[in-house]
Amino acid sequence: MIIGITGTLGAGKGTAVEYLKTKGFVDFSSSGILKEILAEKGLPATRKNLSELADELMKQHQGGVLSISHERAQKNGLENYILEAIHRVDEANYVKSIGGIVWGVDADIELRFERITKRKEGEKDNVTFEQFLADSKREDEGGTGTGPNIRAVLAISDHVFHSNGSKEELYVEVEEALQEAGFKA
């Protein structure tokens, strides 16, 4: 089973992925691959640089960075894997075209900011609330025009989790969605 994960900044994509990994899924992180490429180019992994590189890869490959992840999964003979994280409608359509499903995660914006402040995943999370709002508007709502539009991806997702509760509550929702999708461990 191929699961593509989308979600608003700090909503809980990583938490959903954490649970899926306990079920034997292998995670392919788009930001991880993008960070590798940026490091090779000597560039910092800011949200802006990550997004611009993702745009560049979309022009080069159907599915953009996700196609790199999918190729790695296929090369390793994997059946159950996660393509994380989808930011563009074209990426979601790519996941569906290779037989995958798309799941989304969303939460209230104040809670999302609190979560990214606590997790501190490098430069991308070292922002003020005002910068977080600007990043959210740009990525979540398609503020770049041709780049990320997470809200549009959520609209075409096969399932959307509303992650305003605890980790454990999200785990229960993910398990239920797995069963609905016919996953057999």
C-alpha positions as CSV (number, residue, x, y, z in Angstrom):
1,M,0.0,0.0,0.0
2,I,1.3,3.4,-1.0
3,I,0.1,6.3,1.2
4,G,0.8,9.9,0.3
5,I,0.6,12.3,3.2
6,T,-0.3,15.9,3.0
7,G,-1.1,18.4,5.7
8,T,-0.8,21.9,6.9
9,L,2.3,23.1,8.7
10,G,2.6,21.5,12.1
11,A,-0.7,19.6,11.9
12,G,0.6,16.2,12.7
13,K,1.8,14.6,9.5
14,G,4.9,13.3,11.4
15,T,2.7,11.8,14.1
16,A,0.6,9.9,11.5
17,V,3.8,8.7,9.8
18,E,5.1,7.6,13.2
19,Y,2.1,5.4,13.7
20,L,2.2,4.0,10.1
21,K,5.9,3.0,10.7
22,T,4.7,0.8,13.7
23,K,2.6,-1.0,11.1
24,G,5.6,-1.8,8.9
25,F,5.4,1.1,6.5
26,V,8.7,2.7,5.3
27,D,8.7,6.5,5.3
28,F,10.2,8.5,2.4
29,S,10.5,12.1,3.5
30,S,10.3,14.7,0.7
31,S,11.9,17.3,3.0
32,G,14.7,14.8,3.8
33,I,15.5,14.3,0.2
34,L,15.2,18.1,-0.5
35,K,17.5,18.8,2.4
36,E,20.1,16.3,1.0
37,I,20.0,18.1,-2.3
38,L,20.2,21.6,-0.7
39,A,23.2,20.5,1.4
40,E,25.0,19.3,-1.7
41,K,24.4,22.7,-3.2
42,G,25.6,24.5,0.0
43,L,22.2,26.1,0.7
44,P,20.3,26.3,4.0
45,A,17.1,24.3,4.4
46,T,14.7,27.2,4.8
47,R,11.1,26.8,3.8
48,K,11.7,29.1,0.9
49,N,14.7,27.1,-0.4
50,L,12.9,23.8,0.1
51,S,9.8,25.1,-1.8
52,E,11.9,26.5,-4.7
53,L,13.8,23.2,-5.1
54,A,10.5,21.2,-5.0
55,D,9.2,23.5,-7.8
56,E,12.4,22.8,-9.8
57,L,12.0,19.1,-9.4
58,M,8.3,19.2,-10.4
59,K,9.5,20.7,-13.7
60,Q,12.0,17.9,-14.2
61,H,10.0,14.8,-13.1
62,Q,6.4,13.8,-13.0
63,G,5.7,13.7,-9.3
64,G,8.7,15.9,-8.5
65,V,10.6,14.8,-5.4
66,L,8.0,12.1,-4.8
67,S,9.1,10.3,-8.0
68,I,12.6,10.0,-6.5
69,S,11.1,8.5,-3.3
70,H,8.9,6.1,-5.3
71,E,11.9,5.0,-7.4
72,R,13.8,4.2,-4.2
73,A,10.9,2.2,-2.8
74,Q,10.5,0.2,-6.0
75,K,14.3,-0.4,-6.2
76,N,14.1,-1.8,-2.6
77,G,11.1,-4.0,-3.4
78,L,8.8,-2.3,-0.8
79,E,5.1,-2.9,-0.8
80,N,4.0,-0.6,2.1
81,Y,5.5,2.9,2.1
82,I,4.7,6.5,2.7
83,L,5.4,9.4,0.4
84,E,5.7,12.4,2.7
85,A,4.8,15.2,2.3
86,I,2.6,16.2,-0.6
87,H,2.3,20.0,-1.1
88,R,1.0,20.2,-4.7
89,V,-2.1,18.9,-6.5
90,D,0.2,17.5,-9.2
91,E,2.0,15.5,-6.5
92,A,-1.2,14.1,-5.2
93,N,-2.3,13.2,-8.7
94,Y,1.0,11.4,-9.2
95,V,0.5,9.4,-6.0
96,K,-2.9,8.3,-7.2
97,S,-1.5,7.5,-10.7
98,I,0.9,5.0,-9.2
99,G,-1.9,3.3,-7.3
100,G,-1.5,5.1,-4.0
101,I,-4.0,6.9,-1.7
102,V,-3.7,10.4,-0.3
103,W,-4.3,11.2,3.3
104,G,-4.4,14.7,4.8
105,V,-3.8,16.1,8.3
106,D,-5.1,19.5,9.5
107,A,-5.4,21.3,12.9
108,D,-6.2,24.7,14.2
109,I,-3.5,27.2,13.4
110,E,-2.6,28.2,17.0
111,L,-2.1,24.6,17.9
112,R,0.0,24.1,14.8
113,F,2.3,27.0,15.7
114,E,2.7,25.6,19.2
115,R,3.7,22.2,17.8
116,I,6.4,23.6,15.5
117,T,7.7,25.8,18.2
118,K,8.1,22.7,20.4
119,R,9.6,20.4,17.8
120,K,12.2,22.8,16.5
121,E,13.1,20.9,13.3
122,G,15.9,23.3,12.2
123,E,15.7,26.6,10.5
124,K,12.2,26.0,9.0
125,D,10.7,26.0,12.5
126,N,12.7,28.8,14.0
127,V,10.1,31.5,13.2
128,T,7.8,34.0,14.9
129,F,4.0,33.6,14.8
130,E,3.8,36.3,12.1
131,Q,6.3,34.4,9.9
132,F,4.5,31.1,10.6
133,L,1.3,32.8,9.4
134,A,3.0,34.0,6.2
135,D,4.5,30.6,5.6
136,S,1.1,29.0,6.1
137,K,-0.6,31.4,3.8
138,R,2.1,30.8,1.1
139,E,2.2,26.9,1.5
140,D,-1.3,26.1,2.7
141,E,-3.3,28.4,0.5
142,G,-1.2,28.5,-2.7
143,G,0.2,32.0,-2.0
144,T,3.0,31.4,-4.5
145,G,0.7,30.9,-7.5
146,T,2.4,27.8,-9.0
147,G,3.9,26.2,-5.9
148,P,2.5,24.6,-2.8
149,N,-1.3,24.6,-2.2
150,I,-1.9,22.2,0.6
151,R,-5.6,23.2,1.0
152,A,-6.2,22.2,-2.6
153,V,-4.5,18.9,-1.9
154,L,-6.6,18.4,1.2
155,A,-9.7,18.9,-0.9
156,I,-8.8,16.0,-3.1
157,S,-7.4,13.7,-0.4
158,D,-9.0,10.3,0.1
159,H,-9.2,10.9,3.9
160,V,-8.5,14.0,6.1
161,F,-7.6,13.7,9.8
162,H,-8.5,16.7,12.1
163,S,-5.6,16.5,14.5
164,N,-6.7,18.9,17.3
165,G,-6.4,16.2,20.0
166,S,-3.7,13.9,21.4
167,K,-1.3,11.7,19.6
168,E,-3.2,8.7,20.8
169,E,-6.5,10.0,19.3
170,L,-4.7,10.5,15.9
171,Y,-3.3,7.0,16.1
172,V,-6.9,5.6,16.6
173,E,-8.1,7.6,13.6
174,V,-5.1,6.4,11.4
175,E,-5.8,2.7,12.4
176,E,-9.4,3.1,11.5
177,A,-8.5,4.6,8.1
178,L,-6.0,1.8,7.5
179,Q,-8.8,-0.8,8.1
180,E,-11.2,1.1,5.8
181,A,-8.5,1.1,3.1
182,G,-8.2,-2.7,3.4
183,F,-4.7,-2.8,4.9
184,K,-3.6,-6.2,6.2
185,A,-0.5,-6.3,8.3
